[in-house]
Amino acid sequence: MNDELEKYRKMHSDIKRLYKECEIEIDKLKKENKTKTITFREAMGKKGFYAKLLSLYGEYGIEDLE
């Protein structure tokens, strides 16, 4: 059971890190006026996916909703 908890904690930490990385990439692309690129759209899609996961954690009381 302890091993499963550690795996969950790592996954949770990685999802939060990936969400932040997407935000940084999106901001960078906006500053470069590259909002119509595939890279920008992919980053927006990934950010939405990670946001939904974090939202689900919040619904179950696992993650604080920001």
All heavy atoms as an XYZ file, in Angstrom:
556
protein
N       0.826     -1.203      0.000
C       0.000      0.000      0.000
C       0.871      1.268      0.000
O       0.566      2.216     -0.685
C      -0.938     -0.035      1.217
C      -1.843      1.141      1.329
S      -3.028      1.119     -0.015
C      -4.080      2.428      0.456
N       1.941      1.248      0.776
C       2.808      2.418      0.850
C       3.429      2.734     -0.505
O       3.595      3.891     -0.866
C       3.885      2.204      1.915
C       4.568      3.483      2.316
O       4.045      4.562      2.106
N       5.743      3.365      2.883
N       3.788      1.680     -1.267
C       4.355      1.865     -2.593
C       3.346      2.541     -3.529
O       3.702      3.418     -4.312
C       4.784      0.510     -3.154
C       5.547      0.645     -4.458
O       6.413      1.539     -4.547
O       5.278     -0.150     -5.378
N       2.084      2.166     -3.426
C       1.034      2.781     -4.250
C       0.877      4.255     -3.908
O       0.692      5.090     -4.798
C      -0.287      2.052     -4.045
C      -0.326      0.674     -4.652
C      -1.648     -0.035     -4.399
O      -2.637      0.644     -4.051
O      -1.684     -1.264     -4.538
N       0.946      4.576     -2.625
C       0.825      5.972     -2.200
C       1.980      6.808     -2.743
O       1.773      7.930     -3.216
C       0.769      6.055     -0.672
C       0.601      7.447     -0.080
C      -0.669      8.114     -0.596
C       0.587      7.356      1.443
N       3.178      6.259     -2.716
C       4.338      6.964     -3.254
C       4.184      7.198     -4.756
O       4.510      8.265     -5.264
C       5.629      6.193     -2.980
C       6.232      6.476     -1.638
C       6.481      7.952     -1.380
O       7.109      8.633     -2.228
O       6.014      8.432     -0.338
N       3.685      6.195     -5.463
C       3.461      6.346     -6.904
C       2.421      7.424     -7.184
O       2.578      8.235     -8.100
C       3.018      5.016     -7.509
C       4.121      3.990     -7.595
C       3.604      2.677     -8.147
C       4.682      1.614     -8.181
N       4.168      0.331     -8.659
N       1.365      7.440     -6.391
C       0.338      8.469     -6.558
C       0.932      9.848     -6.313
O       0.697     10.786     -7.077
C      -0.846      8.239     -5.614
C      -1.672      9.482     -5.507
C      -2.534      9.840     -6.529
C      -1.515     10.366     -4.453
C      -3.235     11.023     -6.492
C      -2.205     11.551     -4.403
C      -3.066     11.879     -5.417
O      -3.731     13.059     -5.373
N       1.677      9.981     -5.240
C       2.271     11.283     -4.909
C       3.196     11.765     -6.019
O       3.218     12.951     -6.335
C       3.017     11.203     -3.580
C       2.082     11.144     -2.404
C       2.829     11.138     -1.103
N       1.882     11.213      0.013
C       2.139     10.779      1.219
N       3.317     10.256      1.503
N       1.232     10.877      2.166
N       3.959     10.849     -6.611
C       4.836     11.226     -7.718
C       4.014     11.672     -8.921
O       4.319     12.690     -9.540
C       5.729     10.039     -8.106
C       6.509     10.277     -9.391
C       7.933      9.932     -9.289
C       8.722     10.119    -10.559
N       8.549     11.325    -11.290
N       2.964     10.916     -9.238
C       2.103     11.280    -10.357
C       1.477     12.664    -10.117
O       1.462     13.513    -11.006
C       0.993     10.252    -10.548
C       0.034     10.593    -11.672
S      -1.432      9.542    -11.735
C      -2.311     10.076    -10.290
N       0.980     12.890     -8.927
C       0.344     14.158     -8.581
C       1.329     15.310     -8.725
O       1.018     16.348     -9.316
C      -0.198     14.061     -7.153
C      -1.006     15.226     -6.742
N      -0.781     15.890     -5.577
C      -2.044     15.873     -7.330
C      -1.633     16.876     -5.460
N      -2.408     16.887     -6.508
N       2.529     15.118     -8.227
C       3.572     16.129     -8.338
C       3.923     16.392     -9.801
O       4.079     17.548    -10.220
C       4.803     15.658     -7.567
O       5.874     16.515     -7.763
N       4.040     15.335    -10.592
C       4.366     15.486    -12.011
C       3.271     16.228    -12.765
O       3.564     17.060    -13.631
C       4.607     14.122    -12.660
C       5.938     13.499    -12.253
O       6.780     14.207    -11.663
O       6.124     12.308    -12.535
N       2.028     15.960    -12.466
C       0.920     16.653    -13.141
C       0.956     18.144    -12.828
O       0.787     18.978    -13.717
C      -0.435     16.023    -12.776
C      -0.541     14.643    -13.419
C      -1.600     16.911    -13.229
C      -1.721     13.829    -12.970
N       1.209     18.495    -11.569
C       1.302     19.917    -11.211
C       2.487     20.580    -11.918
O       2.361     21.698    -12.426
C       1.418     20.086     -9.696
C       0.140     19.727     -8.989
C       0.046     20.184     -7.551
C       1.143     19.789     -6.650
N       0.877     20.087     -5.241
N       3.613     19.872    -12.022
C       4.790     20.405    -12.699
C       4.508     20.595    -14.195
O       4.827     21.641    -14.774
C       5.982     19.461    -12.504
C       7.243     19.910    -13.236
C       8.370     18.895    -13.101
N       7.994     17.533    -13.441
C       7.919     17.050    -14.682
N       8.157     17.835    -15.718
N       7.585     15.795    -14.900
N       3.887     19.601    -14.816
C       3.581     19.692    -16.245
C       2.600     20.826    -16.538
O       2.721     21.515    -17.560
C       3.029     18.355    -16.746
C       4.053     17.218    -16.807
C       3.354     15.875    -16.992
C       5.060     17.464    -17.911
N       1.634     21.032    -15.651
C       0.687     22.140    -15.814
C       1.437     23.471    -15.806
O       1.220     24.327    -16.662
C      -0.357     22.096    -14.697
C      -1.362     23.210    -14.787
C      -2.457     23.116    -15.635
C      -1.222     24.370    -14.031
C      -3.381     24.141    -15.733
C      -2.135     25.393    -14.113
C      -3.209     25.285    -14.961
O      -4.122     26.307    -15.062
N       2.337     23.634    -14.844
C       3.123     24.877    -14.755
C       3.990     25.062    -15.998
O       4.116     26.177    -16.508
C       4.016     24.870    -13.511
C       3.277     24.853    -12.223
C       2.777     26.210    -11.852
C       2.165     26.159    -10.459
N       1.235     27.203    -10.220
N       4.594     23.959    -16.497
C       5.414     24.049    -17.702
C       4.590     24.500    -18.899
O       5.069     25.286    -19.727
C       6.083     22.710    -17.992
C       7.198     22.368    -17.041
C       7.796     20.986    -17.266
O       7.394     20.301    -18.240
O       8.646     20.576    -16.456
N       3.361     24.020    -18.995
C       2.481     24.450    -20.088
C       2.177     25.936    -19.981
O       2.186     26.648    -20.997
C       1.179     23.650    -20.080
S       1.345     21.979    -20.703
N       1.910     26.411    -18.772
C       1.643     27.840    -18.587
C       2.826     28.679    -19.044
O       2.646     29.697    -19.718
C       1.351     28.143    -17.113
C      -0.008     27.714    -16.649
C      -0.286     28.133    -15.221
O       0.643     28.061    -14.376
O      -1.426     28.526    -14.955
N       4.029     28.255    -18.692
C       5.241     28.987    -19.079
C       5.398     28.989    -20.596
O       5.683     30.033    -21.196
C       6.481     28.377    -18.387
C       6.413     28.648    -16.881
C       7.775     28.921    -18.980
C       7.391     27.842    -16.054
N       5.206     27.837    -21.226
C       5.334     27.747    -22.684
C       4.286     28.614    -23.385
O       4.600     29.315    -24.352
C       5.206     26.297    -23.147
C       5.407     26.141    -24.632
C       5.395     24.703    -25.108
O       5.079     23.797    -24.310
O       5.685     24.492    -26.292
N       3.069     28.603    -22.885
C       1.996     29.411    -23.475
C       2.322     30.894    -23.365
O       2.179     31.646    -24.342
C       0.641     29.073    -22.828
C       0.194     27.681    -23.278
C      -0.414     30.127    -23.144
C      -0.948     27.103    -22.464
N       2.783     31.332    -22.205
C       3.153     32.737    -22.021
C       4.278     33.139    -22.976
O       4.243     34.223    -23.563
C       3.564     33.008    -20.578
C       2.395     32.985    -19.616
O       1.226     33.107    -20.079
O       2.622     32.842    -18.399
N       5.268     32.256    -23.130
C       6.391     32.528    -24.033
C       5.897     32.670    -25.468
O       6.274     33.611    -26.178
C       7.411     31.395    -23.927
C       8.583     31.531    -24.853
C       9.513     30.318    -24.721
C      10.486     30.307    -25.858
N      10.321     29.191    -26.774
N       5.048     31.753    -25.903
C       4.533     31.810    -27.273
C       3.655     33.036    -27.497
O       3.683     33.634    -28.575
C       3.768     30.523    -27.598
C       4.636     29.266    -27.705
C       3.775     28.014    -27.730
C       5.529     29.333    -28.939
N       2.905     33.438    -26.473
C       2.093     34.657    -26.597
C       2.979     35.874    -26.796
O       2.692     36.739    -27.630
C       1.219     34.844    -25.357
C      -0.007     33.977    -25.337
C      -0.829     34.255    -24.092
C      -2.075     33.398    -24.037
N      -2.860     33.650    -22.804
N       4.069     35.951    -26.024
C       4.995     37.083    -26.147
C       5.646     37.127    -27.523
O       5.972     38.197    -28.021
C       6.063     37.010    -25.062
C       5.540     37.349    -23.701
C       6.601     37.199    -22.635
C       5.995     37.430    -21.260
N       6.940     37.141    -20.186
N       5.840     35.949    -28.120
C       6.435     35.866    -29.459
C       5.381     35.988    -30.558
O       5.695     35.844    -31.735
C       7.182     34.535    -29.603
C       8.359     34.393    -28.672
C       8.973     33.000    -28.689
O       8.428     32.105    -29.382
O       9.982     32.801    -28.005
N       4.128     36.237    -30.168
C       3.014     36.369    -31.098
C       2.853     35.112    -31.971
O       2.631     35.200    -33.174
C       3.177     37.618    -31.970
C       1.867     38.026    -32.607
O       0.790     37.718    -32.103
N       1.953     38.709    -33.735
N       2.961     33.950    -31.326
C       2.836     32.673    -32.031
C       1.597     31.914    -31.565
O       1.631     30.705    -31.385
C       4.097     31.832    -31.810
C       5.338     32.436    -32.417
C       6.528     31.528    -32.251
C       7.745     32.118    -32.938
N       8.898     31.230    -32.777
N       0.506     32.638    -31.433
C      -0.715     32.021    -30.916
C      -1.469     31.203    -31.965
O      -2.437     30.534    -31.634
C      -1.658     33.089    -30.333
O      -1.959     34.046    -31.339
C      -1.030     33.771    -29.131
N      -1.032     31.249    -33.187
C      -1.715     30.487    -34.235
C      -0.927     29.235    -34.639
O      -1.275     28.554    -35.594
C      -1.942     31.367    -35.456
C      -2.753     32.614    -35.144
C      -3.887     32.757    -36.082
C      -4.624     34.062    -35.823
N      -5.837     33.874    -35.130
N       0.111     28.920    -33.897
C       0.955     27.774    -34.238
C       0.410     26.481    -33.629
O      -0.362     26.502    -32.670
C       2.395     27.988    -33.736
O       2.387     28.062    -32.313
C       3.007     29.261    -34.316
N       0.846     25.384    -34.200
C       0.477     24.066    -33.674
C       1.032     23.894    -32.261
O       0.359     23.345    -31.384
C       1.012     22.944    -34.608
C       0.361     23.016    -35.985
C       0.817     21.582    -33.976
C      -1.127     22.756    -35.988
N       2.240     24.370    -32.044
C       2.870     24.256    -30.721
C       2.016     24.938    -29.664
O       1.804     24.384    -28.575
C       4.279     24.883    -30.744
O       5.047     24.256    -31.771
C       4.978     24.703    -29.414
N       1.500     26.108    -29.977
C       0.645     26.834    -29.041
C      -0.640     26.056    -28.768
O      -1.042     25.885    -27.616
C       0.312     28.226    -29.590
C      -0.572     29.035    -28.691
C      -0.050     29.717    -27.607
C      -1.944     29.116    -28.923
C      -0.869     30.461    -26.776
C      -2.770     29.856    -28.099
C      -2.226     30.538    -27.019
N      -1.239     25.570    -29.824
C      -2.496     24.830    -29.657
C      -2.293     23.527    -28.871
O      -3.126     23.151    -28.053
C      -3.122     24.547    -31.018
C      -3.613     25.829    -31.677
C      -4.063     25.605    -33.096
N      -4.224     26.873    -33.758
C      -5.266     27.192    -34.492
N      -6.248     26.340    -34.658
N      -5.327     28.360    -35.076
N      -1.167     22.857    -29.119
C      -0.863     21.649    -28.358
C      -0.667     21.975    -26.885
O      -1.151     21.246    -26.006
C       0.393     20.966    -28.902
C       0.175     20.271    -30.220
C       1.467     19.699    -30.796
O       2.569     20.071    -30.339
O       1.353     18.877    -31.715
N       0.034     23.051    -26.602
C       0.267     23.463    -25.213
C      -1.052     23.811    -24.523
O      -1.255     23.466    -23.350
C       1.233     24.648    -25.168
N      -1.948     24.464    -25.246
C      -3.256     24.794    -24.675
C      -4.054     23.517    -24.382
O      -4.711     23.416    -23.350
C      -4.047     25.691    -25.632
C      -3.521     27.099    -25.741
S      -3.697     28.043    -24.212
C      -5.466     28.263    -24.163
N      -3.983     22.550    -25.285
C      -4.676     21.280    -25.075
C      -4.127     20.528    -23.875
O      -4.889     20.013    -23.051
N      -2.803     20.474    -23.763
C      -2.182     19.814    -22.618
C      -2.546     20.522    -21.316
O      -2.832     19.873    -20.310
C      -0.662     19.789    -22.787
C      -0.174     18.843    -23.842
C       1.349     18.931    -23.961
C       1.874     18.122    -25.111
N       3.338     18.272    -25.245
N      -2.517     21.846    -21.338
C      -2.860     22.604    -20.139
C      -4.292     22.292    -19.705
O      -4.562     22.093    -18.519
C      -2.697     24.105    -20.379
C      -3.018     24.943    -19.169
C      -2.907     26.425    -19.461
C      -3.393     27.219    -18.262
N      -3.518     28.629    -18.549
N      -5.201     22.230    -20.658
C      -6.591     21.906    -20.345
C      -6.737     20.513    -19.760
O      -7.498     20.298    -18.812
N      -5.985     19.568    -20.299
C      -6.011     18.193    -19.798
C      -5.513     18.142    -18.354
O      -6.162     17.549    -17.483
C      -5.158     17.303    -20.696
C      -5.013     15.899    -20.194
C      -6.074     15.010    -20.265
C      -3.827     15.479    -19.636
C      -5.942     13.706    -19.792
C      -3.678     14.181    -19.177
C      -4.741     13.296    -19.245
N      -4.368     18.760    -18.099
C      -3.816     18.756    -16.743
C      -4.719     19.528    -15.779
O      -4.875     19.136    -14.621
C      -2.399     19.331    -16.726
C      -1.426     18.509    -17.540
C      -0.543     19.106    -18.432
C      -1.386     17.123    -17.431
C       0.346     18.362    -19.179
C      -0.506     16.358    -18.187
C       0.363     16.989    -19.057
O       1.235     16.240    -19.801
N      -5.328     20.601    -16.253
C      -6.252     21.363    -15.408
C      -7.445     20.503    -15.007
O      -7.904     20.562    -13.856
C      -6.718     22.627    -16.135
N      -7.946     19.709    -15.929
C      -9.078     18.829    -15.623
C      -8.686     17.784    -14.586
O      -9.453     17.500    -13.658
C      -9.579     18.151    -16.908
C     -10.745     17.221    -16.690
C     -11.966     17.950    -16.122
C     -13.110     16.996    -15.929
N     -14.217     17.599    -15.219
N      -7.503     17.210    -14.717
C      -7.036     16.246    -13.720
C      -6.937     16.896    -12.342
O      -7.396     16.331    -11.342
C      -5.676     15.669    -14.119
C      -5.660     14.691    -15.278
C      -4.225     14.294    -15.610
C      -6.488     13.463    -14.968
N      -6.353     18.090    -12.285
C      -6.225     18.783    -11.002
C      -7.596     19.151    -10.445
O      -7.824     19.110     -9.231
C      -5.341     20.023    -11.154
C      -3.869     19.722    -11.472
C      -3.122     21.010    -11.794
C      -3.199     18.979    -10.334
N      -8.533     19.474    -11.319
C      -9.898     19.775    -10.900
C     -10.560     18.539    -10.284
O     -11.254     18.636     -9.266
C     -10.708     20.270    -12.100
O     -12.062     20.417    -11.768
N     -10.348     17.397    -10.903
C     -10.896     16.148    -10.349
C     -10.302     15.862     -8.973
O     -11.010     15.431     -8.069
C     -10.625     14.979    -11.288
C     -11.485     14.923    -12.543
C     -10.968     13.851    -13.498
C     -12.937     14.659    -12.188
N      -9.006     16.109     -8.825
C      -8.399     15.942     -7.504
C      -9.084     16.851     -6.494
O      -9.330     16.458     -5.354
C      -6.905     16.270     -7.541
C      -6.058     15.307     -8.337
C      -4.923     15.750     -9.005
C      -6.375     13.956     -8.422
C      -4.124     14.875     -9.712
C      -5.582     13.078     -9.152
C      -4.461     13.543     -9.789
O      -3.681     12.683    -10.501
N      -9.396     18.071     -6.916
C     -10.080     19.019     -6.036
C     -11.462     18.549     -5.645
O     -11.874     18.714     -4.490
N     -12.174     17.966     -6.589
C     -13.528     17.463     -6.297
C     -13.500     16.363     -5.238
O     -14.449     16.193     -4.485
C     -14.179     16.938     -7.573
C     -14.587     18.029     -8.541
C     -15.182     17.471     -9.816
O     -15.729     16.361     -9.803
O     -15.087     18.176    -10.849
N     -12.400     15.630     -5.193
C     -12.271     14.554     -4.218
C     -11.515     14.988     -2.962
O     -11.187     14.162     -2.116
C     -11.588     13.335     -4.858
C     -12.505     12.594     -5.788
C     -12.593     12.924     -7.135
C     -13.326     11.576     -5.312
C     -13.442     12.260     -7.990
C     -14.192     10.904     -6.167
C     -14.248     11.252     -7.497
O     -15.114     10.592     -8.336
N     -11.242     16.286     -2.874
C     -10.575     16.813     -1.690
C      -9.095     16.507     -1.634
O      -8.477     16.603     -0.572
N      -8.502     16.157     -2.766
C      -7.082     15.811     -2.791
C      -6.232     17.022     -3.120
O      -5.119     17.170     -2.625
C      -6.834     14.674     -3.814
C      -7.620     13.439     -3.410
C      -5.358     14.361     -3.955
C      -7.671     12.366     -4.465
N      -6.741     17.904     -3.921
C      -5.993     19.082     -4.400
C      -6.788     20.330     -4.039
O      -8.003     20.373     -4.227
C      -5.825     18.994     -5.918
C      -5.184     20.188     -6.559
C      -3.689     20.241     -6.341
O      -3.105     19.230     -5.974
O      -3.119     21.322     -6.519
N      -6.089     21.344     -3.532
C      -6.742     22.629     -3.279
C      -7.077     23.282     -4.608
O      -6.231     23.361     -5.497
C      -5.837     23.554     -2.467
C      -5.598     23.053     -1.070
O      -6.483     22.336     -0.547
O      -4.554     23.367     -0.488
N      -8.288     23.745     -4.746
C      -8.669     24.458     -5.968
C      -8.135     25.871     -5.878
O      -8.269     26.547     -4.885
C     -10.193     24.473     -6.117
C     -10.856     23.121     -6.296
C     -12.360     23.282     -6.333
C     -10.391     22.469     -7.573
N      -7.454     26.300     -6.945
C      -6.859     27.641     -6.954
C      -7.729     28.596     -7.716
O      -8.413     28.294     -8.591
C      -5.464     27.570     -7.554
C      -4.536     26.716     -6.721
C      -3.157     26.568     -7.349
O      -2.810     27.371     -8.234
O      -2.438     25.674     -6.942
